[in-house]
Amino acid sequence: MASRHLARSIAMQTLYEWDFRGSRHGKVDIDSILERNLKEFGPGLEEKEFSRQLIHGVLEKHDALNELITKAAPEWPLSQIAIVDRNILRIGLWELIFGNYKEVPPKVAINEAIELAKTFGGEKSGKFINGVVGTVYREMGEPGKDAHAKKGLTAEEIKKLPCDDKVGGVVYRKEKDQFLFALVLDVFGYWTLSKGGIGKDENPSGVVKRELSKELGITHLVVKKELGANEYVAHDPERGPIRKRVAYFLVETTDKVLKLKQSGGLVQAQWLSESELLNIKTYPDIKKIFQAALTVLQQQT
């Protein structure tokens, strides 16, 4: 077993015992548990400090990780998630969010969490872990998503990769002398745009209206113009490198009330003014879409 994989396994076993005993016997010395597990399962292990880093990282961010799991898997109360699974989630999410990407790239963190689930969890643990960590990864904007392109994939090779297509929209309405924009807030505190999947033979305009209506709870939508697309190479834990393409449209509405669909990755929908739009915390590729929308609207006034 590779050294770091073993170190993760020992960290998971240690957190499992800490979680199990702590809920029944009060405060437990996790460092003592770790030292015992290292002697029993990892004699001669070179990555002992990595196990310790994972454990104390998880404990330091324990409440934030629990909150994130709750939001990413709303149908599963934390207390109902198997102890093994929730501690694998804590390790995987800690590496994904707070870890060093140069040492552990995001796709490695995801794959390692899935492997831990397959080894120590139940029959459906791997799929469950993949779903939760994958949701968080996508809501983070898929950090490291261009890694495969940087590793030497040619333009022709990228073109041949399987492609996941989505459509999204910048929804706006006119109120007096200003434009307001419907944005969604993700679990990391980033404002972003609603989007959804599109089938092979579906009409993009129709899908935009359907998906935005579903996610934002609005019904009166008029698709005005395509603003552009974000395309990149990403890593799917099961399929490997894939292309992802999201085409964004400018969409007008007269509706005033937003009702966000319950989602593991989104926490709020809100109307923001043009001045607020320019100063919000968002992702770089989404900011370009905002700018394109503002340019079109400014040309119309």
C-alpha positions in Angstrom: 0.0 0.0 0.0 1.3 3.4 -1.0 2.7 5.4 1.9 0.2 8.3 1.8 -2.7 6.0 1.2 -1.8 4.0 4.3 -1.4 7.3 6.2 -4.9 8.3 5.2 -6.2 4.9 6.2 -4.7 5.3 9.7 -6.0 8.8 10.0 -9.5 7.5 9.1 -9.3 4.7 11.6 -8.1 7.1 14.3 -10.9 9.6 13.6 -13.4 6.7 13.5 -12.4 5.6 17.0 -12.3 9.2 18.3 -15.8 9.8 16.9 -17.2 6.5 18.2 -15.7 6.7 21.7 -16.1 10.4 22.1 -19.8 10.3 21.6 -20.1 7.7 24.4 -17.3 8.4 26.8 -16.7 12.1 26.7 -13.3 13.6 25.8 -10.9 11.2 24.1 -7.1 11.8 23.6 -6.9 11.4 19.8 -3.1 11.6 19.8 -2.9 8.5 21.9 -5.2 6.7 19.5 -3.1 7.8 16.6 0.2 6.6 18.2 -1.3 3.2 18.9 -2.7 2.9 15.4 0.7 4.0 13.8 2.5 1.3 15.8 -0.1 -1.4 15.0 -0.8 -0.6 11.3 2.1 1.5 10.1 5.4 0.4 11.6 8.1 2.1 9.5 5.6 4.4 7.8 7.4 7.4 6.4 4.3 9.6 6.3 3.4 9.6 10.0 3.3 13.4 10.0 0.8 13.3 7.1 -1.6 11.3 9.3 -1.2 13.7 12.1 -1.7 16.7 9.7 -4.9 15.2 8.4 -6.3 14.5 11.9 -5.6 17.8 13.4 -6.7 19.6 10.2 -10.0 17.8 10.4 -10.4 18.6 14.1 -9.5 22.3 13.6 -12.2 22.6 10.9 -14.6 20.1 12.4 -17.6 22.3 12.7 -17.1 23.9 9.2 -16.7 20.4 7.6 -19.9 19.1 9.4 -21.8 22.1 8.1 -20.5 21.6 4.6 -21.5 17.9 4.7 -25.0 18.9 5.9 -25.4 21.3 3.0 -23.9 19.0 0.4 -26.0 16.0 1.5 -29.2 17.6 2.9 -31.2 14.4 2.6 -28.7 12.7 5.1 -28.6 14.2 8.6 -25.1 13.9 9.9 -26.0 11.6 12.7 -27.5 9.1 10.2 -24.3 8.9 8.1 -22.2 5.9 9.0 -19.3 6.8 11.2 -16.8 5.5 8.6 -18.4 7.5 5.8 -18.6 10.8 7.7 -15.0 10.6 8.7 -13.9 9.8 5.2 -15.9 12.8 4.1 -14.2 15.0 6.6 -10.8 13.9 5.4 -11.6 14.2 1.7 -13.2 17.6 2.1 -10.4 18.9 4.3 -7.9 17.9 1.6 -10.1 19.3 -1.1 -10.7 22.7 0.5 -7.8 23.3 2.9 -5.1 21.1 1.6 -2.0 21.9 -0.5 -2.9 21.4 -4.2 0.8 21.0 -5.1 1.1 18.1 -2.8 -2.4 16.6 -3.2 -4.2 17.8 -6.4 -8.0 17.9 -6.0 -8.6 14.8 -8.2 -6.3 12.8 -6.0 -8.1 13.9 -2.9 -11.4 12.8 -4.4 -10.1 9.5 -5.7 -8.4 8.7 -2.3 -11.7 9.4 -0.5 -13.5 7.1 -2.8 -10.9 4.3 -2.4 -11.1 4.7 1.4 -14.9 4.3 1.1 -14.6 1.2 -1.0 -12.1 -0.4 1.4 -13.7 0.5 4.8 -17.3 1.5 4.0 -20.4 -0.3 3.0 -21.5 -1.4 -0.5 -22.8 2.0 -1.4 -20.2 4.1 0.4 -18.0 4.8 -2.6 -20.9 6.1 -4.6 -22.1 8.2 -1.7 -18.7 9.7 -1.0 -18.2 10.4 -4.7 -21.5 12.2 -4.9 -20.9 14.5 -1.8 -17.3 15.3 -2.5 -18.1 15.7 -6.2 -20.8 18.2 -5.4 -18.5 20.3 -3.3 -15.8 20.1 -6.0 -18.1 21.4 -8.7 -19.4 24.2 -6.5 -15.8 25.2 -5.9 -15.4 25.8 -9.6 -13.5 22.6 -10.1 -10.0 23.8 -9.0 -7.2 22.2 -11.0 -9.7 21.5 -13.8 -7.2 22.4 -16.5 -4.5 20.0 -15.1 -4.9 17.5 -18.0 -4.5 20.2 -20.6 -1.3 21.4 -18.9 0.0 17.9 -18.8 0.2 17.7 -22.6 -3.2 16.9 -24.1 -3.2 18.3 -27.6 -6.1 20.3 -29.0 -7.1 17.3 -31.1 -7.0 15.0 -28.1 -9.1 17.4 -26.0 -11.6 17.6 -28.9 -12.1 13.8 -28.8 -12.8 13.7 -25.0 -16.4 13.0 -24.0 -18.2 16.3 -23.4 -20.7 17.3 -20.7 -22.8 20.2 -21.9 -24.7 22.6 -19.7 -26.5 25.9 -20.2 -26.9 28.8 -17.8 -28.2 32.3 -17.7 -27.7 35.8 -16.4 -31.3 36.6 -15.4 -32.1 40.3 -15.1 -35.1 42.6 -14.7 -35.5 46.3 -15.1 -36.6 48.3 -12.0 -37.1 52.0 -12.5 -33.7 53.2 -13.8 -31.6 50.2 -12.9 -31.0 46.5 -13.8 -31.2 43.8 -11.1 -29.6 40.4 -11.5 -30.7 37.0 -10.0 -27.7 35.3 -8.6 -27.2 32.2 -6.4 -24.8 31.9 -3.5 -22.9 28.6 -3.1 -21.7 26.9 0.1 -18.3 28.6 -0.2 -19.7 32.1 -0.2 -19.3 32.7 -3.9 -22.0 34.3 -6.0 -22.6 32.4 -9.3 -25.1 31.7 -12.0 -27.8 29.1 -12.3 -27.2 26.4 -14.8 -28.4 22.9 -15.8 -27.7 20.0 -18.1 -28.9 19.8 -21.7 -29.7 16.8 -23.8 -28.1 16.0 -27.1 -31.1 17.1 -29.3 -32.6 19.7 -27.0 -33.0 23.4 -27.9 -30.7 25.5 -25.7 -33.2 28.4 -25.3 -35.9 26.0 -24.1 -33.5 24.3 -21.7 -32.3 27.6 -20.3 -35.9 28.6 -19.5 -36.6 25.2 -18.0 -33.5 25.0 -15.8 -33.6 28.6 -14.6 -37.3 28.3 -13.8 -36.7 25.1 -11.8 -33.7 26.5 -9.8 -34.9 30.1 -9.2 -38.6 29.5 -9.0 -39.5 32.1 -11.7 -41.8 31.5 -14.7 -41.7 34.5 -17.0 -38.5 34.2 -18.9 -37.4 35.6 -22.3 -34.0 34.5 -23.7 -32.4 37.5 -25.3 -28.9 36.5 -26.4 -26.0 34.0 -26.0 -23.2 35.7 -24.0 -20.5 33.1 -24.4 -19.3 29.8 -23.0 -16.8 28.5 -20.5 -15.1 25.3 -21.6 -12.4 23.3 -19.9 -10.9 19.9 -19.3 -11.9 18.3 -15.9 -11.3 15.0 -14.2 -14.2 12.7 -13.5 -13.3 10.0 -10.8 -15.0 7.3 -12.9 -14.5 8.5 -16.5 -11.2 10.2 -16.3 -10.5 13.4 -18.3 -13.6 14.9 -19.9 -14.6 18.2 -21.5 -17.1 20.5 -19.8 -18.8 23.3 -21.6 -21.3 25.7 -20.2 -23.1 28.1 -22.6 -24.5 31.2 -20.9 -27.5 33.3 -22.1 -28.9 36.7 -21.2 -32.4 36.2 -19.9 -35.0 38.8 -19.0 -37.8 38.3 -16.5 -40.6 40.4 -14.9 -40.8 38.2 -11.9 -39.7 39.7 -8.6 -39.7 36.8 -6.2 -36.9 34.2 -6.2 -37.5 30.8 -4.6 -34.3 28.7 -4.7 -34.6 25.0 -5.3 -33.2 23.0 -2.4 -29.7 22.0 -3.5 -26.6 20.5 -1.8 -24.4 23.2 -3.2 -26.5 26.4 -3.1 -27.8 28.2 -0.1 -29.4 31.5 -1.3 -30.9 33.3 -4.4 -31.0 37.1 -4.4 -31.4 40.1 -6.7 -28.3 42.2 -6.9 -27.8 45.6 -8.4 -25.3 46.4 -11.1 -23.0 48.1 -8.6 -23.2 45.1 -6.3 -22.5 42.8 -9.2 -19.2 44.4 -9.9 -18.0 44.0 -6.3 -19.2 40.5 -5.3 -17.0 37.5 -4.5 -17.3 35.2 -7.5 -15.3 32.9 -9.8 -13.1 34.4 -12.6 -14.8 32.6 -15.4 -18.2 33.7 -14.2 -17.0 37.3 -13.9 -16.3 37.3 -17.6 -19.9 36.3 -18.3 -21.2 39.1 -16.0 -19.1 41.6 -17.9 -20.5 40.4 -21.2 -24.0 40.8 -19.9 -23.4 44.3 -18.7 -21.9 45.3 -22.0 -25.0 44.1 -23.9 -27.4 45.9 -21.6 -25.4 49.1 -21.7 -25.6 49.0 -25.5 -29.3 48.8 -25.2 -29.7 51.9 -23.0 
